[in-house]
Amino acid sequence: MSDTLLRQISMMELIPRYPAKTFTNEIKEKLGALGYEATLRTIQRDLQELSRLFPIVSDERSHPFGWSWKKDAKGYESPAMDPIQALTFSLAAQYLEPLMPKANFKRIEAFFNRAESVLIGNEKSKLLNWRKRVKVIPESIRFKDPKVSLEIRQKLYRAVYESIQIKALYKKRGSETSDERHIHPLGIVIKGSMHYLICMMDEDEIEPRYLPLQRFERVELLNEASNEPENFDMEEFIHRNNLGFTYSKNLYTFEAIFDKTMAYHLLETPLNDTQTVQELDNDKLRIKARIPDTLQFEQWLMSFGSDVEVLKPRRLRKKFQKLAESLNSIYS
């Protein structure tokens, strides 16, 4: 296979799907890193030739021209997708669709559609019947995705990917106006319909923050590396904060008596590795564990209603007593 053909194949792999785009100078740099030396003129000529054979288009509204695969382009793949791969993609689509913003999911939907086509084309295969019999159901309520512009989302993801600083207009919760912030991105966390930017801010160089993406109103990428705190551990940060309106950074010892029927799943899916369970005579479970001090955990407890009795900590038991009194005054 000639070097020219290999270079052109590599070039097509460097072109993103619309609305993202790349430029000839970027392609030249990336091809150079792959060992292909070519002038800008050669790359431009290759792009023009490829655009006659494949659904690749240039945005000529401004210079330099940006190149993309068409939004609905099927692209090309080799080797062909076999039925087992198609089934895997099909199940992955079921799992990912509730988790991802619609705009992000649309960007990869072509792969999932291709998988469905492979399965439908194998009507006599047992795989198609299996696909019909395997479903993925979200564990919690599926809320509508918050509105985040595609441009802002792409810039935030790029800042995390390239570990570069940003300037942003960010509106705090409950605030009427936004403030300019200098931010050092550390990562992205997806929790249900919510996407959070994990980051440091110049105003606080000690404590990492988590900021919902929908509160960003403008993002400017800076050509400076992000400053990551020493010994920062994403897993530890998520565990400590639980991204659920943290009351404090402390863990506390939780103890409660649950109705066994309602809480049986905790025998199979424990709260965490610290959980201990004692089965009581009256078809109850005494469960004890070290828990993050968050609103999210308390809301989960409230979902059990009268099928849980909180024993410890005392402050949490009192909170549930007040809740019971309040509910009684409403419904009596």
TAHUDA-V18934 format. One line per field, one symbol per residue. ss: DSSP state (H for helix, E for strand, C for the rest). burial: # if it has 24 or more other C-alpha atoms within 12 Angstrom, else .. Layout:
# TAHUDA-V18934
ss->???
burial->???
This chain:
# TAHUDA-V18934
ss->CCHHHHHHHHHHHCCCECCCCECHHHHHHHHHHCCCCCCHHHHHHHHHHHHHHCCEEEECCCCCCEEEECCCCCCCCCCCCCHHHHHHHHHHHHHHHCCCCHHHHHHHHHHHHHHHHHHHCCCCCHHHHHHHHCCCCCCCCCCCCCCCCHHHHHHHHHHHHHCEEEEEEECCCCCCCCEEEEEEEEEEEEECCEEEEEEEECCEEEEEEEEEHHHEEEEEEEEEECCCCCCCCHHHHHHHHCCCCEEEEEEEEEEEEEEHHHHCHHHHCCCCCCCEEEECCCCEEEEEEEEEEEHHHHHHHHCCHHHEEEEECHHHHHHHHHHHHHHHHHHC
burial->......##################.###.##....#.#....##.##..##...####.......#####....#.....#.#..#########.######.##..##########.##.......##..#.............#..#.#.#########..######.#..........#####################......##############....###.....#..##.#####.#.......#######..#..#....#.....#.......##########..##..##.....###.....#...#............
